[in-house]
Amino acid sequence: MDSEKVKKIIIISVIVVAVLVIGTVAAILIANSRNKSTNDPSLVTTKPTTIRVWGLWEDDTTFSSIIDAYKTKNPNITISYKNREDVRQNYKNTLKSRLEEGNSEQVPDIFIIHNTWTEEFSKYMTPIPTNIYSSSQIQSTFVPSVYQSLSVGESTYSLPIGYDGLGLYYNKKLLSDKGITLPATDWDKFKTDAVKLTLKDSSGKIVVAGAALGAMSNVDFSFEILSTLMMQNGATMTDANGTVTTFGTDTAAASALKYYADFTNTNATWDKSLPRDITMFAEGRLAMMFAPLWRADSIKKANPDLDFDIAAIPQLADISGTKRIDYADYWSYGVASVSQNKAQAFDFLKYLTSKEALNTLSSKASTVRLFGQFPSRSDMLSDQTSVKYFGGFTKMAQTGQTWKMYDKESVSEIFKTDIDANISTTSTLSGAQNVMGGIATKVNQILSNKEGKTVVKESSSSSNSSLNQDPLDL
């Protein structure tokens, strides 16, 4: 073999080896980029991409503060945010109708849902990938309720930018006038204080209500309050899979209902002839009520001079602090299963739930309302203890939970209608047991028909106390 042929063979061999090496390195880099959590646009997309987001509560200007910060790191990605305030009362039905159609052009890449909607909407959503947040990272990064209420099986489907739940609102002057410095921390003392704080005229009509419990229709968060009492009292709400209720024959559930109804039946600190609890409180005629943190903004705007605060909700008198049970009620963002831009959508979702983004959003929101959202991240809770109205929530965020009700709107309506129609029956434990049994039978029909539920039209309304954020007209 002459020297020229040898040279050619060597050159060809070198080229082949070089191509193999370059190809291997390129493959490794591509694989790493797919598994890497980053805001580097070169690792997400190199072509212009638009991510459509449906939200609630945050207006375009407030949300743009996060979009602008993300855009500087991801110039090829455009975030198109739409606050669906235009369909707020019908939001769930509008969203579900679009998702059911399955047209990716009509469905947002990212959309907001209530934490109780997780199972109902999971079939329309893509689980959070482990390269965005692993299961252990979700549990260590966010408050416990996130993994508990936003997961189905081992998969988590959405992530919140804020946390909320029931708090105990109290009128500081009304309590002070009766020698009460702070609201009670246990339910026995709470009931005693509520009776003490109630003022009636000569005909027995309530002029100042001690606490808004008992009736259902004029207590905005009556269903959530009763759910909390039931869970605190040890009632098992459903089986592990949420396919059948177990509270219908549970004495603990009946006892909780009787306690709740006693505020109308026996103690008479409230009755169904009174205005909505939020209206009474804002007018200074209600000493204590239960509502999420966001309600404070409505109250302050309606009555700027009202001196009130929010405490952690009471617990059973004989439990230890490690066994607290509070009620979680908040919103979260997930990625549509039909989205054509899942990688980019999840990258934005990771940034949206970062400490940097949440601080930015809170700061901006505070310029247009009383305060920004209470954070959903555990590593931000310690910074909230000194923020006005936030103190009780730093405790409750660690113990907030809910139950597998599937369709909160339908379930809460059953509770409210049946209890108000049979309120006098609940004055005895056996009567409360009968009412609770009837409620359980109706709720079981919903749980057993999960897959067979008819999709409502966009124009249909849904009843959700967490969607009712209209300004108060006093």
C-alpha positions as CSV (number, residue, x, y, z in Angstrom):
1,M,0.0,0.0,0.0
2,D,1.5,3.3,-1.1
3,S,1.9,6.3,1.3
4,E,-0.9,8.3,-0.4
5,K,-3.5,5.7,0.3
6,V,-2.4,5.4,3.9
7,K,-2.7,9.2,4.3
8,K,-6.3,9.1,2.9
9,I,-7.3,6.4,5.3
10,I,-5.9,8.2,8.2
11,I,-7.6,11.4,7.2
12,I,-11.0,9.7,6.7
13,S,-10.6,7.9,10.1
14,V,-9.9,11.2,11.9
15,I,-12.9,12.8,10.3
16,V,-15.2,9.9,11.3
17,V,-14.0,9.9,14.8
18,A,-14.4,13.7,15.0
19,V,-18.0,13.5,13.7
20,L,-18.8,10.8,16.3
21,V,-17.3,12.8,19.1
22,I,-19.1,16.0,18.1
23,G,-22.4,14.1,17.7
24,T,-22.0,12.5,21.2
25,V,-21.2,15.8,22.9
26,A,-24.1,17.5,21.1
27,A,-26.5,14.8,22.2
28,I,-25.4,15.1,25.8
29,L,-25.8,18.9,25.8
30,I,-29.3,18.6,24.3
31,A,-30.3,16.0,26.9
32,N,-28.9,18.2,29.7
33,S,-30.8,21.2,28.4
34,R,-34.0,19.3,28.5
35,N,-33.5,18.2,32.1
36,K,-32.2,21.6,33.3
37,S,-34.5,24.0,35.1
38,T,-33.5,27.4,33.8
39,N,-34.7,30.7,32.5
40,D,-32.1,30.7,29.8
41,P,-34.1,31.1,26.5
42,S,-31.5,29.2,24.5
43,L,-32.3,26.1,26.5
44,V,-36.1,26.5,26.1
45,T,-36.6,27.7,22.6
46,T,-34.7,29.6,19.9
47,K,-37.8,30.7,18.0
48,P,-40.4,33.3,19.0
49,T,-43.1,31.7,21.0
50,T,-46.3,33.2,22.6
51,I,-47.6,31.7,25.9
52,R,-51.2,32.5,26.6
53,V,-52.1,32.8,30.3
54,W,-55.6,33.1,31.9
55,G,-55.7,34.5,35.3
56,L,-58.0,36.1,37.9
57,W,-57.6,38.9,40.5
58,E,-54.3,40.4,39.2
59,D,-54.9,43.1,36.6
60,D,-52.7,43.4,33.5
61,T,-50.6,46.1,34.9
62,T,-49.8,44.2,38.1
63,F,-49.0,40.9,36.2
64,S,-46.9,42.7,33.7
65,S,-44.3,43.3,36.4
66,I,-43.5,39.6,36.3
67,I,-43.8,39.4,32.5
68,D,-41.3,42.2,32.0
69,A,-38.8,40.6,34.3
70,Y,-39.1,37.2,32.6
71,K,-38.9,38.8,29.2
72,T,-35.5,40.3,29.9
73,K,-34.1,36.7,30.4
74,N,-36.2,35.1,27.7
75,P,-36.5,37.6,24.8
76,N,-37.9,35.0,22.4
77,I,-40.9,34.2,24.6
78,T,-43.9,36.5,24.7
79,I,-46.4,36.1,27.7
80,S,-49.9,37.1,26.7
81,Y,-51.8,37.5,30.0
82,K,-55.6,37.9,30.2
83,N,-57.4,38.6,33.4
84,R,-60.7,36.8,33.0
85,E,-62.6,39.3,35.2
86,D,-65.0,39.6,32.2
87,V,-66.3,36.1,33.0
88,R,-65.4,35.8,36.6
89,Q,-68.8,34.4,37.9
90,N,-68.8,32.0,35.0
91,Y,-65.1,31.4,34.9
92,K,-65.1,27.7,35.8
93,N,-67.7,26.8,33.2
94,T,-66.1,29.0,30.5
95,L,-62.7,27.4,31.1
96,K,-64.1,23.8,31.3
97,S,-66.1,24.3,28.1
98,R,-62.9,25.5,26.2
99,L,-60.9,22.6,27.6
100,E,-63.5,20.0,26.7
101,E,-63.4,21.2,23.1
102,G,-59.7,20.4,23.0
103,N,-58.8,23.1,20.5
104,S,-55.3,24.3,21.3
105,E,-56.0,27.6,19.6
106,Q,-58.9,28.4,21.9
107,V,-57.3,27.1,25.1
108,P,-54.7,29.1,27.1
109,D,-51.3,27.4,27.7
110,I,-51.5,28.3,31.4
111,F,-54.7,28.8,33.4
112,I,-55.8,29.4,36.9
113,I,-58.0,27.0,38.9
114,H,-59.2,26.9,42.5
115,N,-57.5,24.4,44.8
116,T,-60.7,22.3,45.1
117,W,-60.9,21.9,41.3
118,T,-57.8,19.8,41.0
119,E,-59.3,16.4,40.4
120,E,-62.1,17.7,38.2
121,F,-59.6,19.5,35.9
122,S,-56.6,17.1,36.1
123,K,-57.6,15.3,32.9
124,Y,-57.2,18.6,31.0
125,M,-53.8,19.4,32.6
126,T,-50.2,18.2,32.3
127,P,-48.5,17.1,35.6
128,I,-45.6,19.3,36.8
129,P,-42.5,17.7,35.3
130,T,-39.7,16.6,37.7
131,N,-37.2,18.9,35.9
132,I,-39.4,21.8,37.0
133,Y,-40.2,20.6,40.5
134,S,-39.9,17.1,41.8
135,S,-42.4,15.7,44.3
136,S,-39.9,16.3,47.1
137,Q,-39.2,19.8,45.9
138,I,-42.8,20.7,45.9
139,Q,-43.3,19.5,49.4
140,S,-40.2,21.3,50.7
141,T,-40.7,24.6,48.7
142,F,-44.4,25.2,49.2
143,V,-46.8,25.1,52.2
144,P,-48.2,21.6,52.9
145,S,-51.6,22.1,51.3
146,V,-50.0,22.5,47.9
147,Y,-49.0,18.9,47.6
148,Q,-52.1,17.7,49.5
149,S,-54.8,19.5,47.4
150,L,-53.1,20.1,44.1
151,S,-52.1,16.5,43.5
152,V,-53.9,13.5,42.1
153,G,-52.1,10.2,43.0
154,E,-48.4,10.9,42.7
155,S,-48.7,13.8,40.3
156,T,-49.1,17.5,41.1
157,Y,-51.0,19.5,38.5
158,S,-50.7,23.1,39.4
159,L,-48.8,25.6,41.6
160,P,-50.0,28.7,43.5
161,I,-48.5,32.2,43.6
162,G,-50.3,32.8,46.8
163,Y,-51.9,31.1,49.8
164,D,-55.2,31.9,51.5
165,G,-57.8,30.3,53.8
166,L,-60.2,31.0,56.5
167,G,-59.2,33.6,59.1
168,L,-61.1,35.0,62.1
169,Y,-62.0,38.6,61.5
170,Y,-62.8,40.6,64.6
171,N,-63.9,44.2,65.4
172,K,-61.4,45.4,67.9
173,K,-63.7,48.1,69.4
174,L,-66.6,45.7,69.9
175,L,-64.4,43.2,71.6
176,S,-62.7,45.9,73.8
177,D,-66.1,47.3,74.9
178,K,-66.8,43.8,76.4
179,G,-63.4,43.5,78.0
180,I,-62.1,41.0,75.4
181,T,-58.6,41.8,74.3
182,L,-58.2,39.0,71.6
183,P,-60.6,36.5,70.1
184,A,-60.7,33.0,71.6
185,T,-58.3,30.3,70.4
186,D,-60.7,27.5,71.2
187,W,-64.3,26.9,70.1
188,D,-65.8,26.7,73.7
189,K,-64.5,30.1,74.6
190,F,-65.4,31.4,71.2
191,K,-69.1,30.5,71.7
192,T,-69.1,32.2,75.1
193,D,-67.6,35.4,73.7
194,A,-70.0,35.4,70.8
195,V,-73.0,35.3,73.2
196,K,-71.4,38.1,75.3
197,L,-70.9,40.3,72.2
198,T,-74.4,40.0,70.9
199,L,-76.7,42.9,71.5
200,K,-80.5,42.7,70.9
201,D,-83.3,45.3,71.1
202,S,-86.4,45.1,73.3
203,S,-88.1,42.8,70.7
204,G,-85.2,40.4,70.7
205,K,-84.0,41.4,67.3
206,I,-80.2,41.2,66.8
207,V,-78.7,44.7,66.6
208,V,-75.0,43.7,67.0
209,A,-74.2,40.1,66.1
210,G,-71.5,38.3,68.2
211,A,-70.5,35.9,65.4
212,A,-71.8,34.9,62.0
213,L,-72.4,31.2,62.3
214,G,-75.6,29.1,62.3
215,A,-77.5,30.0,59.1
216,M,-75.9,29.3,55.8
217,S,-77.3,31.6,53.1
218,N,-76.1,34.9,54.6
219,V,-72.7,33.6,55.8
220,D,-70.5,33.8,52.7
221,F,-68.1,31.1,53.8
222,S,-70.5,28.9,55.7
223,F,-69.6,25.8,53.8
224,E,-65.9,26.3,54.5
225,I,-66.5,27.0,58.2
226,L,-68.6,23.9,58.6
227,S,-66.0,21.8,56.7
228,T,-63.4,23.1,59.0
229,L,-65.4,22.2,62.1
230,M,-66.1,18.7,60.8
231,M,-62.4,18.0,60.0
232,Q,-61.2,19.4,63.3
233,N,-63.8,17.3,65.1
234,G,-62.3,14.2,63.5
235,A,-64.9,13.5,60.9
236,T,-63.6,11.5,57.9
237,M,-65.0,13.3,54.9
238,T,-64.5,10.7,52.1
239,D,-62.7,7.5,51.4
240,A,-59.0,7.7,50.4
241,N,-59.9,8.0,46.7
242,G,-62.7,10.5,47.2
243,T,-65.3,8.2,45.6
244,V,-67.8,8.1,48.5
245,T,-68.5,10.2,51.5
246,T,-68.0,8.8,55.0
247,F,-69.4,11.7,57.1
248,G,-73.1,10.8,56.7
249,T,-73.0,8.3,59.6
250,D,-70.1,9.9,61.5
251,T,-71.1,11.3,64.8
252,A,-68.2,13.7,64.7
253,A,-69.7,15.3,61.6
254,A,-73.2,15.6,63.2
255,S,-71.7,17.1,66.3
256,A,-69.9,19.7,64.2
257,L,-73.1,20.6,62.4
258,K,-75.0,20.9,65.7
259,Y,-72.3,23.2,67.1
260,Y,-72.5,25.4,64.0
261,A,-76.3,25.6,64.0
262,D,-76.4,26.3,67.7
263,F,-75.3,29.9,66.9
264,T,-78.8,30.3,65.4
265,N,-80.8,27.7,67.3
266,T,-79.7,28.1,70.9
267,N,-77.3,30.9,71.4
268,A,-78.9,33.2,68.8
269,T,-75.9,35.3,68.0
270,W,-77.0,35.2,64.3
271,D,-80.1,34.5,62.2
272,K,-80.9,34.1,58.5
273,S,-82.9,37.4,58.5
274,L,-79.7,39.5,58.9
275,P,-77.8,40.9,55.9
276,R,-74.7,39.1,54.6
277,D,-72.0,38.7,57.2
278,I,-69.5,40.8,55.2
279,T,-71.9,43.7,55.0
280,M,-72.7,43.5,58.8
281,F,-69.0,43.4,59.6
282,A,-68.1,46.3,57.3
283,E,-70.9,48.4,58.9
284,G,-69.5,47.7,62.4
285,R,-72.5,45.6,63.5
286,L,-70.8,42.2,63.6
287,A,-68.1,41.4,66.1
288,M,-66.6,38.2,64.5
289,M,-66.8,36.4,61.2
290,F,-64.7,34.0,59.1
291,A,-63.4,34.8,55.7
292,P,-60.2,34.5,53.6
293,L,-57.5,37.2,53.7
294,W,-58.5,38.8,50.5
295,R,-61.8,40.0,52.1
296,A,-59.8,42.6,54.1
297,D,-59.3,44.8,51.1
298,S,-63.1,44.9,50.3
299,I,-63.8,45.8,54.0
300,K,-61.2,48.5,54.2
301,K,-62.4,50.1,51.0
302,A,-66.0,50.0,52.2
303,N,-65.2,51.4,55.6
304,P,-61.7,52.9,55.9
305,D,-62.2,53.8,59.6
306,L,-63.1,50.3,60.8
307,D,-60.6,49.0,63.3
308,F,-60.3,45.3,62.7
309,D,-57.8,42.5,62.6
310,I,-57.5,38.9,61.6
311,A,-56.6,36.0,63.9
312,A,-56.0,32.3,63.4
313,I,-59.2,30.3,63.6
314,P,-60.1,28.5,66.9
315,Q,-59.4,24.9,67.5
316,L,-60.8,22.2,69.7
317,A,-60.1,23.0,73.3
318,D,-58.3,19.7,74.1
319,I,-55.8,19.5,71.2
320,S,-52.1,20.3,71.1
321,G,-50.6,22.9,68.7
322,T,-49.2,20.2,66.5
323,K,-52.7,18.9,65.6
324,R,-54.1,22.2,64.3
325,I,-56.4,21.9,61.3
326,D,-57.1,25.0,59.3
327,Y,-58.9,25.5,56.0
328,A,-57.0,26.2,52.8
329,D,-58.7,28.2,50.0
330,Y,-56.6,29.6,47.2
331,W,-55.8,29.6,43.4
332,S,-53.1,28.0,41.4
333,Y,-51.8,27.8,37.8
334,G,-51.4,24.7,35.6
335,V,-50.5,23.9,32.0
336,A,-53.1,22.7,29.5
337,S,-52.5,19.2,28.2
338,V,-53.3,20.4,24.7
339,S,-50.7,23.2,24.8
340,Q,-48.3,23.2,22.0
341,N,-45.7,25.0,24.1
342,K,-45.5,22.9,27.2
343,A,-41.7,23.3,27.8
344,Q,-41.9,27.1,27.6
345,A,-45.1,27.2,29.6
346,F,-43.6,25.2,32.5
347,D,-40.4,27.3,32.4
348,F,-42.6,30.4,32.9
349,L,-44.6,28.7,35.6
350,K,-41.4,27.9,37.5
351,Y,-40.3,31.6,37.3
352,L,-43.8,32.7,38.3
353,T,-43.6,30.7,41.5
354,S,-40.0,31.8,42.3
355,K,-39.2,33.9,45.3
356,E,-38.1,36.7,43.0
357,A,-41.3,36.8,41.1
358,L,-43.6,36.5,44.1
359,N,-41.8,39.5,45.8
360,T,-42.1,41.5,42.6
361,L,-45.8,40.7,42.2
362,S,-46.5,41.4,45.9
363,S,-44.8,44.8,45.7
364,K,-46.7,45.8,42.6
365,A,-50.1,44.5,43.9
366,S,-49.6,46.5,47.1
367,T,-49.8,49.7,45.0
368,V,-53.4,49.0,43.8
369,R,-54.9,47.3,46.9
370,L,-54.4,46.9,50.6
371,F,-51.6,44.2,50.2
372,G,-50.2,41.7,47.8
373,Q,-51.0,38.0,48.0
374,F,-49.8,36.0,51.0
375,P,-47.0,33.8,49.8
376,S,-47.4,30.1,49.0
377,R,-43.7,29.3,49.6
378,S,-42.6,28.1,53.0
379,D,-39.3,30.0,52.7
380,M,-41.2,33.3,52.7
381,L,-43.5,32.8,55.7
382,S,-41.1,34.2,58.3
383,D,-41.0,37.5,56.5
384,Q,-44.8,37.9,56.9
385,T,-45.2,37.9,60.7
386,S,-45.0,41.6,61.0
387,V,-47.2,42.4,58.0
388,K,-50.6,43.8,59.1
389,Y,-53.4,41.1,58.9
390,F,-50.9,38.4,57.9
391,G,-49.8,37.2,61.4
392,G,-52.4,34.5,61.9
393,F,-51.8,33.1,58.4
394,T,-48.2,32.5,59.0
395,K,-49.4,29.8,61.4
396,M,-52.4,28.6,59.5
397,A,-50.5,28.2,56.2
398,Q,-48.6,25.3,57.7
399,T,-51.8,23.4,58.7
400,G,-54.3,24.4,56.1
401,Q,-56.1,21.6,54.2
402,T,-59.4,20.7,52.4
403,W,-61.1,17.5,51.4
404,K,-61.9,15.6,48.2
405,M,-65.2,17.2,47.3
406,Y,-64.6,17.1,43.5
407,D,-67.2,19.7,42.5
408,K,-67.1,22.3,45.3
409,E,-69.9,24.5,43.7
410,S,-72.4,21.7,43.6
411,V,-71.4,20.2,47.0
412,S,-71.5,23.5,48.9
413,E,-74.9,24.3,47.4
414,I,-76.2,21.0,48.8
415,F,-74.9,21.8,52.2
416,K,-76.3,25.3,52.2
417,T,-79.7,24.4,50.9
418,D,-80.3,21.4,53.1
419,I,-79.1,22.9,56.3
420,D,-81.0,26.2,55.9
421,A,-84.2,24.2,55.1
422,N,-83.7,22.0,58.2
423,I,-82.0,24.4,60.6
424,S,-84.3,23.8,63.5
425,T,-83.9,20.0,63.1
426,T,-80.2,20.4,63.9
427,S,-80.8,21.5,67.4
428,T,-80.4,17.9,68.5
429,L,-77.6,15.5,67.7
430,S,-80.0,13.0,66.2
431,G,-81.6,15.7,64.1
432,A,-78.2,16.9,62.9
433,Q,-77.3,13.3,62.1
434,N,-80.3,12.9,59.9
435,V,-79.6,16.2,58.0
436,M,-76.0,15.2,57.5
437,G,-77.1,11.8,56.3
438,G,-79.3,13.4,53.7
439,I,-76.5,15.7,52.6
440,A,-74.1,12.7,52.3
441,T,-76.5,10.8,50.0
442,K,-76.7,13.7,47.6
443,V,-72.9,14.4,47.6
444,N,-72.3,10.7,46.9
445,Q,-74.3,11.1,43.7
446,I,-71.8,13.7,42.6
447,L,-68.8,11.7,43.6
448,S,-70.0,8.5,41.9
449,N,-70.7,10.4,38.7
450,K,-67.3,12.1,38.2
451,E,-66.7,10.9,34.7
452,G,-70.3,11.2,33.7
453,K,-70.7,14.9,34.6
454,T,-72.2,17.0,31.8
455,V,-70.1,19.8,30.6
456,V,-71.9,23.1,31.2
457,K,-72.1,25.9,28.7
458,E,-69.9,29.0,29.0
459,S,-72.9,31.1,29.8
460,S,-73.9,28.9,32.8
461,S,-73.1,30.4,36.2
462,S,-71.4,28.7,39.0
463,S,-71.7,29.3,42.7
464,N,-68.3,29.7,44.4
465,S,-67.8,31.9,47.4
466,S,-64.2,32.4,46.4
467,L,-65.3,33.9,43.1
468,N,-67.7,36.4,44.8
469,Q,-65.3,39.4,45.2
470,D,-67.7,42.2,44.3
471,P,-67.2,45.6,45.9
472,L,-69.3,46.2,49.0
473,D,-72.1,48.7,48.6
474,L,-72.8,50.1,52.1
